[in-house]
């Protein structure tokens, strides 16, 4: 007896627990860091317009005017016993109904209506026929994120109920179904890119970083932030912020190339373009090592034919040594014989001045030492003269004392002379003062 469609759908839901899950790339890479997909060295002349190419078609953002008809699942069959090329059996868009290609398969091949909400894309064949045997492929396409997943299952039809079952042959699942019985070809992928509808414009971001020479990647300076919603943020040093830009329609074309106009020698460094598509699980980084060289000199203008250069009305030719931007001009002057003698004169004059200074110091030192010796001799001579005078003075003093003793012993003519002589040779007598007498006089008054 033919099973009712509702019963078959319920059986399909119950069999989801034993389904084989598809491996999804974005679900595993969404949490990983940015991977370097390219690294190049570019050289531009100072004053030129430098363009660092950063393009990715997977970052193109378009508004979904077809109600999310960017995800699709379709089942194909190939390798049948009757031969023939592969043919499409059924497909379904995320916002539409399923479409069956063969009239004989309508009502016999079913996909779950909630496939893009639950991640179950299994195919149910109500009544298996002999012509249904072959290799089935479940194909998932995400046109917005450029993702393509595929799963193969081989279906075999048998008349023996005991032979029905499923097994793994090392590469794919092999399902053996009884003729006339329902068969479920499982295809499950519950990654968020197949089941959810996010705001893609809020999950797409591109930013440019700059590393000055010698600065590691983790200390890079942020230059620009670009969002699919149209928001832009500029960072970086002031001398570079006004000279860098990205096209306004970058997300529409997938071209996020950085323009630096005009280029200066201070702009050298490492530039990184980071592409993040959180919805699609895209995280890429492109690295550019920028080197700035001096601009090439402009060639002098050619004179028109017939003009031998005697005309004075034409403007003078520009100096080819003048370069745009900040540059350094090295001028090398050849050294002549006069320059050599001039330098030699400087050296000899310096040497002569040093010799004169040395002679002056030596003479001053010798003069000072000689003056010290003369002072010592004079001092010793003076000390000797004092000793002689003292000795002589002692002798004279002795003589005077002797003469005085002789004068005292002389006979004087009268007593008056004798008394005067005694007073001269003796100390005057001490005067006695009666203090009590003076005090009494004052008291009586």
C-alpha angles and dihedrals in degrees: 000000000000114000121236117253093240092054091050092051090050090051089050091056092049092052093056091089091065095042124124111247121225117231110244121205100202094050091061099038098046091083096043123096127256113291120215107240097173140011123186142164118231130187126201133173120246113264094026128113109259121203121192107199117225114162135158127166090204090068094058109122120204128172113251102240091162095062098258098316088155097098121065138169124199135175122218132186129210140154096055122166091244089056125220133129125301115278136197115252107178139342137184135193123219093248100031144060126273119268124212115201103198118061091218090058097053109114090009100072115055136180123195110264090221094051095125092045097049101027093238112134098164119148120227120204108195099201118014117221132193091254091057093074114110145083114312123196126198108209124193118191127187105187093182095055095029092237124152125185128177136185126187126209127177118217121203125185123215138174093216112090091201092059092058115110144088134268140165119249095193096267108041144359118276116206120195112197131184118245111264094013124111118263127201118205104198122218117161129170117162098177112140093243089065099040110032134060108216130180096264094190089060094051101049118088135161124190136178123216131192129206117194115220111291096016118120123234096255090060097048121137119243114237107174141005118199125187129191089234089068099258117137132186126192124204135157133089117324094243090060104031095077094048102052125078144156125213116270093232094051095127092047093056101026090237114131098165116157119231122203112189120203103014119218131193090247089064093076116123144084119308124196128198112204119196117193124180104171093181094054095033094243117154114163135156130198119196126206124188104205121202122185121209132187115275119258114255116256114248115245115256116261120242115245116254114275094030112109094186096263093114114103096190095078118091117254117264116260118259107258091207092066109092132188119254126011111331138154122231116205114206116196115199115197115238117238135193093264090056090053094052091046092056090045090053090053091053095047093047091052091049092049092050090052092051092050091050091051093050091050092053092049094050093048091051094051093047091052092051092049092051090054092055094051092050091054092051094050092049093053092047093052092051091053092051092053092055092054093049092050091052091049090046090053091052093049091048090053091051092050091051089050092050091048091054089051093050091053091054093053121106115246124212094235140004095257093064091044092052092049091050091050092051090050093052097041133060117257115261118260116260114236117217122198105214093181091058093053091047093052091051092054092046094051091052 
